[in-house]
Amino acid sequence: MPKRILQGVVTSDQNAQTVTVSVERRFTHPVLKKTIRKSKKYRAHDENNTFKVGDSVRIQECAPKSKTKRWEVVAE
């Protein structure tokens, strides 16, 4: 099964080797037929602390790195 890849924006880089990435998805509401934007935050592993707040990044599923990290940053 292929690993999922998501695209988002880094919202926090405070922790060592970790970035928080906000991923936004758009979909049409089933009843109202209105386009809705929903966002979700993912914590991703950033080995060399290379990404800063505001950077657009791609994250990929991986084996658990810690209690909250299940994603890793793929090269921009």
C-alpha positions in Angstrom: 0.0 0.0 0.0 1.5 3.4 -1.0 2.3 6.0 1.6 0.1 9.1 1.7 1.7 12.4 0.8 0.1 15.7 1.9 1.0 19.3 1.2 0.8 22.0 3.9 2.4 25.0 5.5 4.7 24.9 8.5 3.0 26.6 11.5 5.6 25.8 14.2 9.2 24.8 14.4 9.8 25.2 18.2 10.7 21.6 19.0 13.9 19.9 18.0 13.6 17.8 14.8 9.9 18.4 14.7 7.6 20.8 12.7 3.9 21.3 12.9 2.3 21.3 9.5 -1.2 22.6 8.8 -2.8 20.8 5.9 -6.0 22.3 4.3 -8.5 20.3 2.4 -11.4 21.6 0.4 -14.6 19.7 -0.3 -18.2 20.4 -1.2 -20.8 20.1 1.6 -23.1 17.2 0.7 -26.3 19.1 1.6 -25.5 22.8 1.2 -23.3 22.3 -2.0 -21.0 24.9 -0.6 -17.2 24.7 -0.7 -15.8 24.2 2.7 -12.2 24.6 3.9 -11.1 22.4 6.8 -7.5 22.2 8.2 -5.8 19.7 10.3 -2.4 19.9 12.0 0.2 17.1 11.7 3.5 16.8 13.6 6.3 15.8 11.2 9.9 14.7 11.7 12.4 17.2 10.3 15.9 15.6 10.9 18.1 18.7 10.3 15.7 21.4 11.5 15.8 22.9 7.9 12.2 24.1 7.6 10.9 27.4 9.2 7.5 28.9 9.8 5.7 29.7 6.6 7.5 27.2 4.4 5.4 25.1 2.1 6.3 21.4 2.6 5.2 17.9 1.6 4.9 15.3 4.4 4.8 11.5 4.0 3.5 8.8 6.2 6.1 6.8 8.1 6.5 4.4 11.1 5.9 6.1 14.4 8.9 8.2 15.5 7.4 9.3 18.8 4.1 9.5 20.7 2.7 12.1 18.3 4.9 11.9 15.2 3.7 9.6 12.4 4.8 11.8 9.4 8.1 12.9 8.0 9.0 15.9 5.8 9.9 15.1 2.2 12.1 17.5 0.3 10.3 20.7 -0.8 
